[in-house]
Amino acid sequence: MVETLRRSTGTTTGPRGGADILNDRPTMDNLTPAEIVRELDKYIIGQPDAKRAVAVALRNRYRRQLLPDEMREEVQPKNILMIGPTGVGKTEIARRVAKIVDAPFLKVEATKFTEVGYVGRDVESIVRDLVEIAISMLHGERMEQVKDEATRAAKQRLADLLAEQRVEKKPTRNGRKAAVENGNAEDVAALERQELASHRRLQRERKRLLQLLDEQALEEETVEIEIDVDEGMDDYGPLDFVAGMSAEDLHDTFHDFLDGFVPRRSQRRRVSVKEARRILTQQEANRLVDFDAVVEAAIGRVEEAAVVFLDEIDKTISSNGEFGADVSGEGVQRDLLPIVEGSVVMTRYGPVKSDHILFIAAGAFHNTRPSDLIPELQGRFPIRVELNSLSEEDLYAILTEPQNALTKQYQALLGTEGLTLRFEEEGMREMARLATLVNARTEDIGARRLHTVMERVLEEISFDAPSHAGECVTIDRSFVAERVGEVAADEDLSNFIL
């Protein structure tokens, strides 16, 4: 195995798992399982079993961090298999959990992958994508931390550039330069006085410009600045050719390799002071953030705290229920097995271990059963939770209780046009009833049916909203029935429209 090389930045980073990496881990000392469930209740209706299972899995991660090193390595994550129809909250539970603990989160569909050796995405891309997500998250956090310092440094640079462009040096008088070269002491002293006066003028102008910049009085003026053509945060190591890397990573790494030998190109551009302030702030922030340390911490965060939501796992089961060396389902299951149980995946940033990544798999299992998965993969998902279909009362609660309820979203959206929406309880109950009715007649898509019903109810209002600014529209039972009732009652129409 070839060791990954990175460009030295003058600082050395310790081994993964050290104090710096621990400081970057999401802290969960105040998040007990009950508090995690309460947080999930703000956005997700029902499904208490799934919420409890996920809350316990996350709390076990925190408990593991408190163990001695030897025991910590032995404790494996308890992966979860969620079983339930679409639209009941499987994805939302996993996504909200990752947001609560600020962990790298990736949602992938098992059907997108192909067995190694065939055209398509291989399962190791899960870990590579997680690393990219973690680096982006952590880099954004570090950039935010140095934002104030970068803003001050950019303002100083901007004042220097403006002062230099405004203060023109006086040309030397005829013969002055020749006299200086000939060693004329009087002219040398005069030139020194002239340079000193020019320096003082520059300082006075710089001080005045700093005050104007603070008042944002120069935003529309133009200034000439130098910009790197390849400006960005891609200052990685010169070469990462490692066995086991994907073609995509090899392509990116080759460009990084060339960047290590080809000097960065820069060009001068004249931009507005407002734009220059943004560009210089970005340059200063990139200079202040140690990207090697970001990569090191991000890899540690992936290895210790990442969450992967593996959707449509039931679609990898062959319809005949037999196991075989085919390219479809079971081949993907066999490839998933080492990633889920723990292995080392080579990325453009170096090796990443998947031993402690939490995997949450989900599937409807309409025509199959979890026991139809290959036995080895079944054993890697020891926690099984079944999510129930949503009742009419659940759909009504979804419209009223969550912080991100559909009704609140539409009130905010149309409020930007000056239109006030008022939802009556009878109107929301009618929408829940119609959604339940259509779900029962056709394919049950759970809470997603509310989106189609709500769009149908508010279609005309949304279209005409700009011409009704200042008005208040009440959504009651008759309003809903008038726009959706006939369509919902006609089974053929509802199949196509709702």
SVG drawing of the C-alpha trace seen along z (x, -y; Angstrom):
<svg xmlns="http://www.w3.org/2000/svg" viewBox="-68 -70 97 90">
<polyline fill="none" stroke="black" stroke-width="0.4" points="0.0,0.0 1.4,-3.3 1.4,-6.0 -0.6,-9.1 1.5,-12.2 0.3,-15.6 1.8,-19.0 3.5,-20.2 2.2,-23.5 4.8,-23.9 2.6,-22.3 2.4,-18.7 -0.9,-17.0 -1.0,-14.2 -2.4,-10.8 -6.1,-10.3 -7.9,-9.7 -5.8,-12.3 -7.0,-15.2 -7.6,-17.4 -9.9,-14.9 -11.8,-14.3 -12.5,-18.0 -14.0,-17.9 -16.4,-15.1 -20.0,-16.1 -20.7,-16.3 -23.7,-14.4 -23.2,-14.8 -26.6,-16.7 -28.5,-14.5 -30.0,-11.6 -32.1,-9.2 -35.3,-10.8 -34.1,-14.3 -33.1,-13.0 -36.7,-11.6 -38.1,-14.9 -36.0,-16.7 -37.3,-14.2 -40.9,-14.7 -40.6,-18.4 -40.4,-17.3 -41.7,-13.7 -45.1,-12.4 -45.5,-9.0 -43.0,-6.1 -41.9,-5.9 -40.1,-2.6 -37.9,-3.9 -37.1,-7.0 -36.1,-5.1 -33.9,-2.7 -32.0,-5.6 -31.7,-7.5 -30.2,-4.5 -27.7,-3.9 -26.6,-7.5 -26.3,-7.5 -24.2,-4.3 -21.7,-6.3 -21.3,-8.8 -20.9,-6.1 -18.2,-4.4 -16.2,-7.6 -15.9,-7.5 -14.5,-3.9 -10.7,-3.1 -9.0,-2.9 -8.8,0.9 -12.5,1.4 -13.5,-1.4 -12.1,0.4 -14.1,3.5 -17.5,1.8 -19.2,1.9 -22.2,-0.2 -25.6,1.5 -26.9,0.9 -30.6,0.5 -33.0,1.9 -36.2,-0.1 -39.2,1.7 -42.1,-0.2 -43.9,-1.7 -42.8,-4.9 -43.6,-8.3 -43.8,-7.3 -40.7,-9.0 -37.8,-6.6 -35.5,-9.1 -36.5,-12.0 -35.6,-10.2 -32.1,-9.5 -31.6,-13.0 -32.8,-14.8 -30.7,-12.6 -27.5,-13.4 -28.4,-17.1 -28.9,-16.9 -25.4,-15.6 -23.9,-17.6 -22.5,-14.4 -21.6,-13.7 -24.8,-12.2 -25.3,-10.5 -28.4,-9.1 -27.9,-6.6 -30.1,-4.1 -28.9,-0.6 -30.2,-0.2 -27.7,-2.8 -24.8,-0.5 -23.4,2.3 -21.1,5.2 -17.4,4.5 -16.1,5.2 -19.2,3.8 -20.0,0.4 -21.6,-1.8 -20.9,-3.1 -19.3,-0.7 -20.2,-0.7 -16.9,-2.1 -18.0,-5.5 -20.2,-5.7 -17.2,-6.3 -15.5,-8.6 -18.6,-10.7 -18.8,-10.9 -15.3,-12.2 -16.1,-14.9 -19.2,-15.9 -17.2,-16.0 -14.5,-18.1 -17.0,-20.5 -18.8,-20.7 -15.6,-21.2 -14.0,-23.6 -17.2,-25.7 -17.0,-25.7 -13.3,-26.7 -14.0,-29.4 -16.8,-30.8 -14.4,-30.7 -11.8,-32.9 -14.4,-35.1 -13.9,-38.2 -10.1,-38.0 -10.2,-37.5 -12.6,-40.4 -10.2,-42.7 -7.2,-41.5 -9.1,-42.0 -10.0,-45.5 -6.4,-46.4 -5.3,-44.9 -8.1,-46.8 -7.1,-50.1 -3.4,-49.5 -4.5,-48.8 -6.7,-51.8 -4.1,-54.1 -1.4,-52.9 -3.6,-53.5 -4.7,-57.0 -1.4,-58.4 0.8,-59.0 4.4,-59.5 5.8,-62.7 8.2,-62.3 11.8,-63.2 13.0,-66.4 15.2,-66.4 18.8,-65.4 17.8,-64.3 18.3,-60.6 21.6,-61.1 22.8,-63.3 21.9,-60.7 23.8,-58.1 26.8,-60.5 26.6,-60.7 25.3,-64.2 24.7,-64.4 22.3,-67.3 20.1,-65.5 20.2,-62.3 18.9,-64.1 16.2,-65.8 15.1,-62.4 14.9,-60.9 12.8,-63.8 10.5,-63.4 10.1,-59.6 9.4,-60.3 6.7,-62.9 5.2,-60.4 5.1,-57.7 3.4,-60.1 0.9,-61.0 0.2,-57.3 -0.4,-56.7 -2.8,-59.6 -4.7,-58.4 -4.8,-54.9 -6.2,-56.0 -8.9,-58.1 -9.8,-55.1 -10.1,-52.7 -12.7,-55.1 -14.6,-55.2 -14.4,-51.5 -15.9,-51.1 -18.8,-53.4 -19.1,-51.4 -18.9,-54.7 -16.7,-53.3 -18.6,-50.1 -19.2,-51.2 -15.7,-52.4 -13.3,-50.1 -10.0,-48.7 -7.4,-46.4 -6.6,-43.2 -4.7,-40.0 -6.7,-36.8 -5.5,-33.2 -7.0,-31.6 -7.3,-28.3 -8.6,-30.0 -10.1,-27.6 -9.6,-25.1 -8.0,-22.4 -4.5,-22.7 -4.1,-19.0 -1.1,-16.9 0.9,-16.4 0.2,-12.8 -2.3,-10.3 -2.0,-7.3 -3.1,-4.5 -4.1,-1.0 -7.9,-0.5 -8.9,-4.0 -11.7,-4.6 -11.3,-6.0 -12.9,-9.2 -10.5,-9.7 -7.5,-8.8 -8.7,-11.5 -8.9,-14.1 -5.7,-13.1 -3.8,-13.4 -5.0,-17.0 -3.8,-17.6 -0.4,-16.0 -0.1,-18.5 -1.0,-21.4 1.9,-20.4 4.4,-21.1 2.7,-23.8 2.8,-27.2 -0.5,-28.8 -1.5,-31.3 -2.7,-34.7 -4.3,-37.6 -5.2,-41.2 -8.8,-42.2 -10.5,-45.5 -13.6,-44.9 -15.9,-47.0 -14.8,-47.6 -17.7,-45.4 -16.6,-42.5 -13.0,-43.0 -13.9,-42.9 -15.5,-39.5 -12.7,-38.1 -10.0,-39.3 -11.9,-38.0 -12.1,-34.6 -8.4,-34.7 -7.5,-35.6 -9.8,-33.0 -8.2,-30.3 -4.8,-31.5 -5.9,-31.2 -7.4,-27.8 -5.0,-24.8 -6.5,-22.5 -4.4,-19.6 -5.8,-19.8 -9.3,-20.1 -8.8,-16.9 -7.4,-15.1 -10.2,-16.1 -12.8,-15.4 -11.6,-11.8 -11.7,-11.4 -15.3,-12.7 -16.3,-10.2 -14.7,-7.3 -16.3,-8.1 -19.6,-9.9 -20.8,-9.4 -24.4,-8.2 -25.3,-6.4 -28.9,-6.0 -29.1,-3.0 -32.5,-3.2 -34.3,-0.6 -32.3,2.2 -35.2,4.6 -34.8,3.9 -31.5,5.8 -33.3,9.0 -33.9,11.2 -37.5,11.9 -37.0,15.7 -35.4,15.6 -32.4,17.6 -28.8,16.6 -26.4,16.5 -23.5,14.7 -25.6,12.2 -24.8,8.6 -27.9,7.3 -29.0,7.5 -27.0,10.1 -23.7,8.9 -24.4,5.5 -25.2,7.1 -21.9,9.0 -20.0,5.8 -21.9,3.9 -21.0,6.5 -17.3,5.5 -18.2,1.8 -20.9,2.3 -18.9,4.7 -15.8,2.6 -13.0,2.2 -10.4,-0.3 -11.4,-2.3 -8.8,-4.2 -9.7,-7.7 -7.8,-10.6 -7.1,-11.8 -5.8,-8.5 -7.3,-5.4 -10.6,-5.7 -12.0,-3.0 -15.7,-2.2 -15.7,-0.2 -17.7,-2.7 -19.9,-4.3 -23.6,-3.9 -25.6,-2.4 -29.4,-2.7 -31.0,-0.6 -34.6,-0.9 -37.0,0.8 -40.8,1.4 -40.4,5.2 -43.7,5.5 -43.0,8.7 -40.0,9.8 -38.8,10.2 -35.7,9.1 -34.8,12.8 -34.4,12.9 -31.2,10.8 -28.0,12.7 -27.5,14.1 -24.2,12.3 -25.8,8.9 -28.8,9.7 -26.4,10.2 -24.9,6.7 -28.3,5.1 -29.2,6.5 -31.8,3.8 -35.1,4.2 -37.9,1.7 -41.2,1.6 -42.8,-1.7 -46.5,-1.8 -48.6,-3.3 -50.0,-6.7 -53.6,-7.0 -55.9,-10.0 -55.2,-11.3 -51.4,-11.1 -51.8,-13.1 -53.8,-15.7 -51.1,-16.0 -48.5,-16.3 -50.3,-19.4 -50.5,-21.0 -47.8,-20.0 -44.2,-19.8 -42.1,-23.0 -41.8,-22.5 -45.5,-21.6 -46.7,-22.1 -49.3,-24.7 -46.6,-26.8 -44.4,-26.6 -47.2,-27.8 -48.2,-30.6 -44.6,-31.8 -44.2,-31.4 -47.4,-33.3 -46.7,-35.8 -43.8,-37.1 -46.5,-38.3 -48.5,-40.0 -51.2,-37.3 -52.3,-35.9 -53.4,-32.2 -55.6,-31.0 -56.1,-27.3 -59.3,-26.2 -59.3,-22.9 -62.1,-21.5 -60.1,-22.4 -57.0,-20.5 -59.0,-17.5 -60.7,-17.4 -57.2,-17.4 -56.1,-14.6 -59.3,-12.6 -58.9,-12.9 -55.2,-12.0 -56.1,-8.9 -58.8,-8.0 -56.5,-8.2 -53.8,-6.3 -56.2,-3.5 -57.5,-3.3 -54.2,-3.6 -50.5,-3.2 -49.9,-4.2 -47.3,-6.9 -47.9,-8.1 -47.3,-11.8 -46.2,-12.6 -49.8,-12.4 -50.4,-15.5 -48.1,-17.4 -50.2,-16.5 -53.5,-17.4 -52.1,-20.7 -50.7,-21.7 -54.1,-21.0 -55.9,-23.0 -53.6,-26.1 -52.8,-26.0 -55.1,-28.9 -54.1,-31.0 -50.4,-30.5 -50.9,-31.6 -52.9,-34.7 -51.1,-35.6 -49.3,-38.8 -52.7,-40.3 -54.2,-39.6 -51.6,-41.4 -53.1,-42.5 -55.9,-40.0 -56.7,-37.1 -57.7,-33.7 -59.4,-31.1 -58.9,-27.4 -62.0,-25.6 -63.7,-22.4 -65.8,-23.8 -62.7,-25.4 -60.9,-22.1 -63.9,-20.0 -64.5,-22.4 -61.0,-22.0 -60.2,-18.4 -63.4,-16.6 -64.6,-15.6 -61.1,-14.5 -60.7,-12.4 -64.1,-10.8 -63.4,-9.7 -61.0,-6.8 -59.8,-7.1 -59.1,-10.8 -57.3,-10.4 -55.0,-7.8 -53.6,-10.5 -54.0,-13.8 -53.5,-12.9"/>
</svg>
